[in-house]
């Protein structure tokens, strides 16, 4: 799997987790600092997203979107040395 696909999968997982958290907040359920309900629709690779706050998820999503745009625009990764 290439970097583009990995970023898209993580972005999708982060957005889905953000929707879950917003729905949970709108249902007025008591908030807990560690919410990790194991739901079948969650991608096991991204369970760590369930531990993020809404604010952290929003920041993470913005970073993923920026990284994906950079990758699509052909911007070099900073960890790759120029030859």
Secondary structure, DSSP 8 states (H G I E B T S, - for coil): --HHHHHHHHHHHHHHHHHHHHHHHHTT----S------TTS-GGGGGGGGS-HHHHHHHHHHHHHHHHHHHTT---TTS---
